[in-house]
Amino acid sequence: MLSCLRNRLFVRSPVASFSASYASRPSFNPTPSFKLTEPPTPGWNLGDGLPTDSTLGKRWKQDETQGWKTWDTNTTTGRDLYRLLTSAVVPRPIAFVSTLSADHVPNLAPMSYFNVVSHNPPLLSISLSLSPRKPKDTRENIHATKEFTVNIISEPFVEAANICSIEAPSEVDEWVVSGLTPEPSVSVKPARVKESAVNLECELYKSIDFVSESDGPPTTTLVIGLIKHIHIRNAVLTEDQKTVDPSKLRPVARLEGNSFVRLGEAFDVPRHSWKALKDSVEKIMEERK
Ligand SMILES: Cc1cc2nc3c(=O)[nH]c(=O)nc-3n(C[C@H](O)[C@H](O)[C@H](O)COP(=O)(O)O)c2cc1C
């Protein structure tokens, strides 16, 4: 007990010092942030475009007068492209990727160049940015073993997941560093993350290297994974057990830099059927000829 207290008093957490810079911000609100509202323009009609009869629409229209700034990607530095693209394409979901090296060293790393590619066949993509300084363990491991798991990061353990982005030598075990728990997978050797409410067991389906200069080394590897098993905690499933309830999953996504985002307000916008709208569409097309 005494030694525990002493540790708390005298051994400062090596990662907590970074948190001091957030001291002026409001504390994290643990209440679920997800809630459904009406859509922005419930009365939107065919051909309405940007509605300018609301404050939101008016302001958006007014912003047009400020014009555009345009970048030519041929003359933009890699760093600037990274900052532009990762701030413009947001929020990005995050794959928390578990792999094993050929020598069975486990590895965990977050990747936000990530999405589902297809459900038929069930495919997902992660994209690995390569540095000449150090090979990316995730890439090396997936190429060596052809297997990985993707785990979804939820608010309660975002710091533990984030520490796994540390650029450590390949012998460092991020499971130990993060304190997260490996749970055996069903069909692949890399473990799944027990703290994640969603685990996707994957086999390597395709790997494509990209170069930025025709004779240069690969700068990016796109990995497509075939999802073999999907594990979802009962606690985050909807009542009919067919979908995941976003308010229970509490996923985090990535913005630019060190910023993460959680779900806020959501709204439904209906998908319309051609059959139901055919006459109205034809009428408006005729009117606007
Ligand atoms: C939230 C987050 C998302 C990231 N997304 C990517 C990504 O999509 N691709 C990538 O190559 N690195 C990404 N990184 C950086 C890697 O996690 C980092 O380079 C890590 O050290 C790679 O580990 P590995 O060498 O064990 O594969 C991300 C880091 C964070 C914190």
The ligand as an ORCA input file, in Angstrom:
! r2SCAN-3c Opt
* xyz 0 1
  C      -4.690      7.021    -34.958
  C      -3.512      6.635    -35.792
  C      -3.694      6.239    -37.093
  C      -2.611      5.846    -37.883
  N      -2.827      5.460    -39.168
  C      -1.808      5.010    -39.929
  C      -2.054      4.518    -41.230
  O      -3.169      4.494    -41.730
  N      -0.995      4.050    -41.924
  C       0.269      4.051    -41.425
  O       1.178      3.611    -42.100
  N       0.518      4.493    -40.169
  C      -0.492      4.967    -39.404
  N      -0.257      5.397    -38.133
  C       1.099      5.318    -37.596
  C       1.421      3.886    -37.150
  O       0.525      3.446    -36.154
  C       2.852      3.870    -36.608
  O       3.739      4.176    -37.664
  C       3.240      2.553    -35.990
  O       4.484      2.698    -35.353
  C       3.331      1.433    -37.004
  O       3.639      0.299    -36.283
  P       4.327     -0.980    -36.885
  O       5.717     -0.593    -37.383
  O       4.367     -1.846    -35.686
  O       3.465     -1.484    -37.978
  C      -1.310      5.850    -37.340
  C      -1.125      6.277    -36.011
  C      -2.207      6.682    -35.254
  C      -2.008      7.140    -33.849
*
